[in-house]
Amino acid sequence: MAAKKAEKKLKITLIKSTIGQVPKAKATIEAMGLRKIGQTVELPDNGATKGQIQRVRHMVKVEEA
């Protein structure tokens, strides 16, 4: 079996409430798996994730994992 290349990950933390945000931003936060302020998820560093981050960049903090 071929060894899988280590995939880059991003740590994304919700730092602002979704209350009062546009529905598309709320849906994006939910799709990323974030539910509560301060919650952190690790997602792959790819184009789809970067697009999600761009839409909600005012509500999240992003770090390399």
PDB file of N, CA, C and O in Angstrom, chain B, residues numbered from 101:
ATOM      1  N   MET B 101       0.831  -1.194   0.000  1.00  0.00           N
ATOM      2  CA  MET B 101       0.000   0.000   0.000  1.00  0.00           C
ATOM      3  C   MET B 101       0.874   1.255   0.000  1.00  0.00           C
ATOM      4  O   MET B 101       1.895   1.322   0.684  1.00  0.00           O
ATOM      5  N   ALA B 102       0.458   2.217  -0.763  1.00  0.00           N
ATOM      6  CA  ALA B 102       1.189   3.487  -0.822  1.00  0.00           C
ATOM      7  C   ALA B 102       0.824   4.340   0.391  1.00  0.00           C
ATOM      8  O   ALA B 102      -0.341   4.418   0.783  1.00  0.00           O
ATOM      9  N   ALA B 103       1.827   4.971   0.972  1.00  0.00           N
ATOM     10  CA  ALA B 103       1.576   5.835   2.131  1.00  0.00           C
ATOM     11  C   ALA B 103       0.921   7.130   1.660  1.00  0.00           C
ATOM     12  O   ALA B 103       1.327   7.710   0.653  1.00  0.00           O
ATOM     13  N   LYS B 104      -0.083   7.573   2.386  1.00  0.00           N
ATOM     14  CA  LYS B 104      -0.774   8.812   2.046  1.00  0.00           C
ATOM     15  C   LYS B 104       0.070  10.008   2.447  1.00  0.00           C
ATOM     16  O   LYS B 104       0.682  10.023   3.515  1.00  0.00           O
ATOM     17  N   LYS B 105       0.096  11.004   1.586  1.00  0.00           N
ATOM     18  CA  LYS B 105       0.827  12.228   1.896  1.00  0.00           C
ATOM     19  C   LYS B 105       0.094  12.962   3.019  1.00  0.00           C
ATOM     20  O   LYS B 105      -1.136  13.029   3.017  1.00  0.00           O
ATOM     21  N   ALA B 106       0.836  13.506   3.966  1.00  0.00           N
ATOM     22  CA  ALA B 106       0.229  14.231   5.088  1.00  0.00           C
ATOM     23  C   ALA B 106      -0.521  15.433   4.549  1.00  0.00           C
ATOM     24  O   ALA B 106       0.048  16.294   3.878  1.00  0.00           O
ATOM     25  N   GLU B 107      -1.803  15.475   4.854  1.00  0.00           N
ATOM     26  CA  GLU B 107      -2.661  16.544   4.358  1.00  0.00           C
ATOM     27  C   GLU B 107      -2.595  17.752   5.297  1.00  0.00           C
ATOM     28  O   GLU B 107      -2.663  17.601   6.516  1.00  0.00           O
ATOM     29  N   LYS B 108      -2.463  18.935   4.729  1.00  0.00           N
ATOM     30  CA  LYS B 108      -2.443  20.148   5.551  1.00  0.00           C
ATOM     31  C   LYS B 108      -3.830  20.389   6.127  1.00  0.00           C
ATOM     32  O   LYS B 108      -4.843  20.135   5.475  1.00  0.00           O
ATOM     33  N   LYS B 109      -3.857  20.877   7.347  1.00  0.00           N
ATOM     34  CA  LYS B 109      -5.131  21.158   8.022  1.00  0.00           C
ATOM     35  C   LYS B 109      -5.143  22.605   8.503  1.00  0.00           C
ATOM     36  O   LYS B 109      -4.095  23.210   8.729  1.00  0.00           O
ATOM     37  N   LEU B 110      -6.341  23.143   8.654  1.00  0.00           N
ATOM     38  CA  LEU B 110      -6.532  24.471   9.216  1.00  0.00           C
ATOM     39  C   LEU B 110      -7.375  24.351  10.478  1.00  0.00           C
ATOM     40  O   LEU B 110      -8.364  23.619  10.502  1.00  0.00           O
ATOM     41  N   LYS B 111      -6.980  25.073  11.530  1.00  0.00           N
ATOM     42  CA  LYS B 111      -7.777  25.133  12.754  1.00  0.00           C
ATOM     43  C   LYS B 111      -8.625  26.391  12.662  1.00  0.00           C
ATOM     44  O   LYS B 111      -8.099  27.500  12.570  1.00  0.00           O
ATOM     45  N   ILE B 112      -9.940  26.211  12.687  1.00  0.00           N
ATOM     46  CA  ILE B 112     -10.870  27.320  12.543  1.00  0.00           C
ATOM     47  C   ILE B 112     -11.678  27.453  13.826  1.00  0.00           C
ATOM     48  O   ILE B 112     -12.305  26.491  14.270  1.00  0.00           O
ATOM     49  N   THR B 113     -11.666  28.640  14.423  1.00  0.00           N
ATOM     50  CA  THR B 113     -12.352  28.901  15.680  1.00  0.00           C
ATOM     51  C   THR B 113     -13.400  29.980  15.466  1.00  0.00           C
ATOM     52  O   THR B 113     -13.121  31.023  14.875  1.00  0.00           O
ATOM     53  N   LEU B 114     -14.611  29.720  15.953  1.00  0.00           N
ATOM     54  CA  LEU B 114     -15.689  30.706  15.880  1.00  0.00           C
ATOM     55  C   LEU B 114     -15.474  31.736  16.984  1.00  0.00           C
ATOM     56  O   LEU B 114     -15.427  31.384  18.162  1.00  0.00           O
ATOM     57  N   ILE B 115     -15.344  33.012  16.604  1.00  0.00           N
ATOM     58  CA  ILE B 115     -15.075  34.050  17.601  1.00  0.00           C
ATOM     59  C   ILE B 115     -16.200  35.073  17.707  1.00  0.00           C
ATOM     60  O   ILE B 115     -16.154  35.952  18.568  1.00  0.00           O
ATOM     61  N   LYS B 116     -17.212  34.971  16.840  1.00  0.00           N
ATOM     62  CA  LYS B 116     -18.310  35.929  16.868  1.00  0.00           C
ATOM     63  C   LYS B 116     -19.625  35.186  16.662  1.00  0.00           C
ATOM     64  O   LYS B 116     -19.685  34.206  15.920  1.00  0.00           O
ATOM     65  N   SER B 117     -20.666  35.653  17.318  1.00  0.00           N
ATOM     66  CA  SER B 117     -21.978  35.020  17.246  1.00  0.00           C
ATOM     67  C   SER B 117     -22.575  35.099  15.842  1.00  0.00           C
ATOM     68  O   SER B 117     -22.276  36.019  15.080  1.00  0.00           O
ATOM     69  N   THR B 118     -23.416  34.128  15.511  1.00  0.00           N
ATOM     70  CA  THR B 118     -24.107  34.139  14.222  1.00  0.00           C
ATOM     71  C   THR B 118     -25.411  34.932  14.293  1.00  0.00           C
ATOM     72  O   THR B 118     -26.081  35.112  13.276  1.00  0.00           O
ATOM     73  N   ILE B 119     -25.773  35.402  15.478  1.00  0.00           N
ATOM     74  CA  ILE B 119     -26.997  36.187  15.633  1.00  0.00           C
ATOM     75  C   ILE B 119     -26.872  37.470  14.817  1.00  0.00           C
ATOM     76  O   ILE B 119     -25.885  38.197  14.933  1.00  0.00           O
ATOM     77  N   GLY B 120     -27.865  37.736  14.003  1.00  0.00           N
ATOM     78  CA  GLY B 120     -27.875  38.945  13.202  1.00  0.00           C
ATOM     79  C   GLY B 120     -27.114  38.833  11.894  1.00  0.00           C
ATOM     80  O   GLY B 120     -27.081  39.787  11.117  1.00  0.00           O
ATOM     81  N   GLN B 121     -26.508  37.692  11.640  1.00  0.00           N
ATOM     82  CA  GLN B 121     -25.764  37.506  10.389  1.00  0.00           C
ATOM     83  C   GLN B 121     -26.725  37.095   9.273  1.00  0.00           C
ATOM     84  O   GLN B 121     -27.824  36.607   9.537  1.00  0.00           O
ATOM     85  N   VAL B 122     -26.304  37.296   8.041  1.00  0.00           N
ATOM     86  CA  VAL B 122     -27.125  36.891   6.902  1.00  0.00           C
ATOM     87  C   VAL B 122     -27.244  35.363   6.890  1.00  0.00           C
ATOM     88  O   VAL B 122     -26.331  34.662   7.325  1.00  0.00           O
ATOM     89  N   PRO B 123     -28.367  34.858   6.392  1.00  0.00           N
ATOM     90  CA  PRO B 123     -28.591  33.400   6.409  1.00  0.00           C
ATOM     91  C   PRO B 123     -27.484  32.586   5.746  1.00  0.00           C
ATOM     92  O   PRO B 123     -27.175  31.482   6.196  1.00  0.00           O
ATOM     93  N   LYS B 124     -26.881  33.119   4.677  1.00  0.00           N
ATOM     94  CA  LYS B 124     -25.827  32.384   3.986  1.00  0.00           C
ATOM     95  C   LYS B 124     -24.603  32.206   4.887  1.00  0.00           C
ATOM     96  O   LYS B 124     -23.960  31.157   4.860  1.00  0.00           O
ATOM     97  N   ALA B 125     -24.281  33.230   5.683  1.00  0.00           N
ATOM     98  CA  ALA B 125     -23.145  33.134   6.600  1.00  0.00           C
ATOM     99  C   ALA B 125     -23.445  32.131   7.712  1.00  0.00           C
ATOM    100  O   ALA B 125     -22.576  31.350   8.096  1.00  0.00           O
ATOM    101  N   LYS B 126     -24.667  32.152   8.226  1.00  0.00           N
ATOM    102  CA  LYS B 126     -25.063  31.189   9.266  1.00  0.00           C
ATOM    103  C   LYS B 126     -24.943  29.765   8.736  1.00  0.00           C
ATOM    104  O   LYS B 126     -24.441  28.879   9.427  1.00  0.00           O
ATOM    105  N   ALA B 127     -25.407  29.552   7.509  1.00  0.00           N
ATOM    106  CA  ALA B 127     -25.365  28.218   6.915  1.00  0.00           C
ATOM    107  C   ALA B 127     -23.922  27.759   6.702  1.00  0.00           C
ATOM    108  O   ALA B 127     -23.612  26.580   6.874  1.00  0.00           O
ATOM    109  N   THR B 128     -23.051  28.678   6.331  1.00  0.00           N
ATOM    110  CA  THR B 128     -21.636  28.341   6.119  1.00  0.00           C
ATOM    111  C   THR B 128     -20.983  27.923   7.430  1.00  0.00           C
ATOM    112  O   THR B 128     -20.251  26.934   7.474  1.00  0.00           O
ATOM    113  N   ILE B 129     -21.244  28.670   8.492  1.00  0.00           N
ATOM    114  CA  ILE B 129     -20.697  28.332   9.813  1.00  0.00           C
ATOM    115  C   ILE B 129     -21.162  26.943  10.230  1.00  0.00           C
ATOM    116  O   ILE B 129     -20.369  26.137  10.719  1.00  0.00           O
ATOM    117  N   GLU B 130     -22.445  26.666  10.036  1.00  0.00           N
ATOM    118  CA  GLU B 130     -23.001  25.359  10.397  1.00  0.00           C
ATOM    119  C   GLU B 130     -22.375  24.248   9.548  1.00  0.00           C
ATOM    120  O   GLU B 130     -22.080  23.166  10.057  1.00  0.00           O
ATOM    121  N   ALA B 131     -22.173  24.516   8.261  1.00  0.00           N
ATOM    122  CA  ALA B 131     -21.583  23.516   7.364  1.00  0.00           C
ATOM    123  C   ALA B 131     -20.140  23.202   7.752  1.00  0.00           C
ATOM    124  O   ALA B 131     -19.657  22.095   7.513  1.00  0.00           O
ATOM    125  N   MET B 132     -19.458  24.168   8.346  1.00  0.00           N
ATOM    126  CA  MET B 132     -18.078  23.949   8.792  1.00  0.00           C
ATOM    127  C   MET B 132     -18.043  23.146  10.088  1.00  0.00           C
ATOM    128  O   MET B 132     -16.972  22.718  10.518  1.00  0.00           O
ATOM    129  N   GLY B 133     -19.193  22.936  10.713  1.00  0.00           N
ATOM    130  CA  GLY B 133     -19.256  22.135  11.936  1.00  0.00           C
ATOM    131  C   GLY B 133     -19.124  22.960  13.200  1.00  0.00           C
ATOM    132  O   GLY B 133     -18.910  22.408  14.279  1.00  0.00           O
ATOM    133  N   LEU B 134     -19.250  24.287  13.082  1.00  0.00           N
ATOM    134  CA  LEU B 134     -19.137  25.146  14.255  1.00  0.00           C
ATOM    135  C   LEU B 134     -20.517  25.416  14.832  1.00  0.00           C
ATOM    136  O   LEU B 134     -21.457  25.712  14.094  1.00  0.00           O
ATOM    137  N   ARG B 135     -20.640  25.313  16.156  1.00  0.00           N
ATOM    138  CA  ARG B 135     -21.931  25.517  16.806  1.00  0.00           C
ATOM    139  C   ARG B 135     -21.880  26.611  17.872  1.00  0.00           C
ATOM    140  O   ARG B 135     -22.825  27.389  18.006  1.00  0.00           O
ATOM    141  N   LYS B 136     -20.779  26.675  18.634  1.00  0.00           N
ATOM    142  CA  LYS B 136     -20.677  27.611  19.763  1.00  0.00           C
ATOM    143  C   LYS B 136     -19.468  28.517  19.610  1.00  0.00           C
ATOM    144  O   LYS B 136     -18.478  28.147  18.980  1.00  0.00           O
ATOM    145  N   ILE B 137     -19.554  29.704  20.189  1.00  0.00           N
ATOM    146  CA  ILE B 137     -18.422  30.616  20.191  1.00  0.00           C
ATOM    147  C   ILE B 137     -17.278  29.958  20.962  1.00  0.00           C
ATOM    148  O   ILE B 137     -17.483  29.408  22.044  1.00  0.00           O
ATOM    149  N   GLY B 138     -16.089  30.018  20.400  1.00  0.00           N
ATOM    150  CA  GLY B 138     -14.928  29.405  21.037  1.00  0.00           C
ATOM    151  C   GLY B 138     -14.665  27.986  20.572  1.00  0.00           C
ATOM    152  O   GLY B 138     -13.606  27.432  20.864  1.00  0.00           O
ATOM    153  N   GLN B 139     -15.594  27.391  19.863  1.00  0.00           N
ATOM    154  CA  GLN B 139     -15.411  26.025  19.366  1.00  0.00           C
ATOM    155  C   GLN B 139     -14.419  26.028  18.206  1.00  0.00           C
ATOM    156  O   GLN B 139     -14.436  26.935  17.374  1.00  0.00           O
ATOM    157  N   THR B 140     -13.560  25.020  18.153  1.00  0.00           N
ATOM    158  CA  THR B 140     -12.553  24.900  17.102  1.00  0.00           C
ATOM    159  C   THR B 140     -12.749  23.603  16.345  1.00  0.00           C
ATOM    160  O   THR B 140     -13.022  22.559  16.938  1.00  0.00           O
ATOM    161  N   VAL B 141     -12.607  23.676  15.021  1.00  0.00           N
ATOM    162  CA  VAL B 141     -12.650  22.479  14.181  1.00  0.00           C
ATOM    163  C   VAL B 141     -11.406  22.473  13.302  1.00  0.00           C
ATOM    164  O   VAL B 141     -10.838  23.524  13.006  1.00  0.00           O
ATOM    165  N   GLU B 142     -10.987  21.274  12.888  1.00  0.00           N
ATOM    166  CA  GLU B 142      -9.874  21.135  11.950  1.00  0.00           C
ATOM    167  C   GLU B 142     -10.441  20.681  10.620  1.00  0.00           C
ATOM    168  O   GLU B 142     -11.100  19.646  10.533  1.00  0.00           O
ATOM    169  N   LEU B 143     -10.176  21.471   9.580  1.00  0.00           N
ATOM    170  CA  LEU B 143     -10.656  21.151   8.241  1.00  0.00           C
ATOM    171  C   LEU B 143      -9.462  21.121   7.289  1.00  0.00           C
ATOM    172  O   LEU B 143      -8.441  21.756   7.548  1.00  0.00           O
ATOM    173  N   PRO B 144      -9.594  20.376   6.180  1.00  0.00           N
ATOM    174  CA  PRO B 144      -8.482  20.306   5.222  1.00  0.00           C
ATOM    175  C   PRO B 144      -8.220  21.669   4.578  1.00  0.00           C
ATOM    176  O   PRO B 144      -9.140  22.462   4.378  1.00  0.00           O
ATOM    177  N   ASP B 145      -6.965  21.924   4.261  1.00  0.00           N
ATOM    178  CA  ASP B 145      -6.563  23.178   3.630  1.00  0.00           C
ATOM    179  C   ASP B 145      -6.742  23.015   2.115  1.00  0.00           C
ATOM    180  O   ASP B 145      -5.799  22.662   1.407  1.00  0.00           O
ATOM    181  N   ASN B 146      -7.950  23.273   1.632  1.00  0.00           N
ATOM    182  CA  ASN B 146      -8.211  23.161   0.195  1.00  0.00           C
ATOM    183  C   ASN B 146      -9.068  24.344  -0.263  1.00  0.00           C
ATOM    184  O   ASN B 146      -9.435  25.196   0.546  1.00  0.00           O
ATOM    185  N   GLY B 147      -9.377  24.396  -1.525  1.00  0.00           N
ATOM    186  CA  GLY B 147     -10.116  25.514  -2.097  1.00  0.00           C
ATOM    187  C   GLY B 147     -11.512  25.679  -1.517  1.00  0.00           C
ATOM    188  O   GLY B 147     -11.963  26.804  -1.296  1.00  0.00           O
ATOM    189  N   ALA B 148     -12.198  24.575  -1.268  1.00  0.00           N
ATOM    190  CA  ALA B 148     -13.550  24.655  -0.728  1.00  0.00           C
ATOM    191  C   ALA B 148     -13.551  25.269   0.665  1.00  0.00           C
ATOM    192  O   ALA B 148     -14.376  26.130   0.971  1.00  0.00           O
ATOM    193  N   THR B 149     -12.632  24.827   1.500  1.00  0.00           N
ATOM    194  CA  THR B 149     -12.537  25.359   2.861  1.00  0.00           C
ATOM    195  C   THR B 149     -12.147  26.829   2.833  1.00  0.00           C
ATOM    196  O   THR B 149     -12.692  27.632   3.591  1.00  0.00           O
ATOM    197  N   LYS B 150     -11.216  27.185   1.970  1.00  0.00           N
ATOM    198  CA  LYS B 150     -10.801  28.585   1.874  1.00  0.00           C
ATOM    199  C   LYS B 150     -11.943  29.479   1.406  1.00  0.00           C
ATOM    200  O   LYS B 150     -12.045  30.629   1.833  1.00  0.00           O
ATOM    201  N   GLY B 151     -12.801  28.959   0.535  1.00  0.00           N
ATOM    202  CA  GLY B 151     -13.977  29.714   0.096  1.00  0.00           C
ATOM    203  C   GLY B 151     -14.945  29.939   1.242  1.00  0.00           C
ATOM    204  O   GLY B 151     -15.509  31.025   1.376  1.00  0.00           O
ATOM    205  N   GLN B 152     -15.145  28.912   2.077  1.00  0.00           N
ATOM    206  CA  GLN B 152     -16.009  29.057   3.247  1.00  0.00           C
ATOM    207  C   GLN B 152     -15.438  30.091   4.208  1.00  0.00           C
ATOM    208  O   GLN B 152     -16.169  30.933   4.730  1.00  0.00           O
ATOM    209  N   ILE B 153     -14.135  30.026   4.439  1.00  0.00           N
ATOM    210  CA  ILE B 153     -13.489  30.974   5.349  1.00  0.00           C
ATOM    211  C   ILE B 153     -13.653  32.394   4.825  1.00  0.00           C
ATOM    212  O   ILE B 153     -13.904  33.317   5.600  1.00  0.00           O
ATOM    213  N   GLN B 154     -13.514  32.575   3.518  1.00  0.00           N
ATOM    214  CA  GLN B 154     -13.636  33.907   2.927  1.00  0.00           C
ATOM    215  C   GLN B 154     -15.015  34.501   3.183  1.00  0.00           C
ATOM    216  O   GLN B 154     -15.134  35.699   3.442  1.00  0.00           O
ATOM    217  N   ARG B 155     -16.062  33.675   3.114  1.00  0.00           N
ATOM    218  CA  ARG B 155     -17.425  34.172   3.323  1.00  0.00           C
ATOM    219  C   ARG B 155     -17.655  34.628   4.763  1.00  0.00           C
ATOM    220  O   ARG B 155     -18.397  35.582   4.997  1.00  0.00           O
ATOM    221  N   VAL B 156     -17.027  33.957   5.730  1.00  0.00           N
ATOM    222  CA  VAL B 156     -17.280  34.260   7.147  1.00  0.00           C
ATOM    223  C   VAL B 156     -16.013  34.745   7.855  1.00  0.00           C
ATOM    224  O   VAL B 156     -15.864  34.544   9.061  1.00  0.00           O
ATOM    225  N   ARG B 157     -15.108  35.376   7.123  1.00  0.00           N
ATOM    226  CA  ARG B 157     -13.806  35.779   7.673  1.00  0.00           C
ATOM    227  C   ARG B 157     -13.913  36.735   8.844  1.00  0.00           C
ATOM    228  O   ARG B 157     -12.993  36.818   9.658  1.00  0.00           O
ATOM    229  N   HIS B 158     -15.030  37.464   8.946  1.00  0.00           N
ATOM    230  CA  HIS B 158     -15.245  38.403  10.054  1.00  0.00           C
ATOM    231  C   HIS B 158     -15.695  37.705  11.323  1.00  0.00           C
ATOM    232  O   HIS B 158     -15.777  38.339  12.376  1.00  0.00           O
ATOM    233  N   MET B 159     -15.992  36.403  11.249  1.00  0.00           N
ATOM    234  CA  MET B 159     -16.524  35.671  12.397  1.00  0.00           C
ATOM    235  C   MET B 159     -15.607  34.567  12.907  1.00  0.00           C
ATOM    236  O   MET B 159     -15.880  33.969  13.947  1.00  0.00           O
ATOM    237  N   VAL B 160     -14.524  34.292  12.187  1.00  0.00           N
ATOM    238  CA  VAL B 160     -13.663  33.172  12.556  1.00  0.00           C
ATOM    239  C   VAL B 160     -12.201  33.585  12.650  1.00  0.00           C
ATOM    240  O   VAL B 160     -11.779  34.592  12.081  1.00  0.00           O
ATOM    241  N   LYS B 161     -11.432  32.767  13.395  1.00  0.00           N
ATOM    242  CA  LYS B 161      -9.984  32.911  13.471  1.00  0.00           C
ATOM    243  C   LYS B 161      -9.398  31.646  12.863  1.00  0.00           C
ATOM    244  O   LYS B 161      -9.839  30.542  13.182  1.00  0.00           O
ATOM    245  N   VAL B 162      -8.405  31.801  11.988  1.00  0.00           N
ATOM    246  CA  VAL B 162      -7.837  30.663  11.269  1.00  0.00           C
ATOM    247  C   VAL B 162      -6.353  30.536  11.597  1.00  0.00           C
ATOM    248  O   VAL B 162      -5.616  31.521  11.583  1.00  0.00           O
ATOM    249  N   GLU B 163      -5.924  29.300  11.896  1.00  0.00           N
ATOM    250  CA  GLU B 163      -4.522  28.986  12.166  1.00  0.00           C
ATOM    251  C   GLU B 163      -4.168  27.715  11.409  1.00  0.00           C
ATOM    252  O   GLU B 163      -5.037  26.895  11.112  1.00  0.00           O
ATOM    253  N   GLU B 164      -2.891  27.558  11.102  1.00  0.00           N
ATOM    254  CA  GLU B 164      -2.441  26.292  10.508  1.00  0.00           C
ATOM    255  C   GLU B 164      -2.293  25.259  11.610  1.00  0.00           C
ATOM    256  O   GLU B 164      -1.817  25.562  12.704  1.00  0.00           O
ATOM    257  N   ALA B 165      -2.709  24.032  11.308  1.00  0.00           N
ATOM    258  CA  ALA B 165      -2.621  22.963  12.316  1.00  0.00           C
ATOM    259  C   ALA B 165      -1.419  22.083  12.039  1.00  0.00           C
ATOM    260  O   ALA B 165      -1.171  21.127  12.774  1.00  0.00           O
TER     261      ALA B 165
END
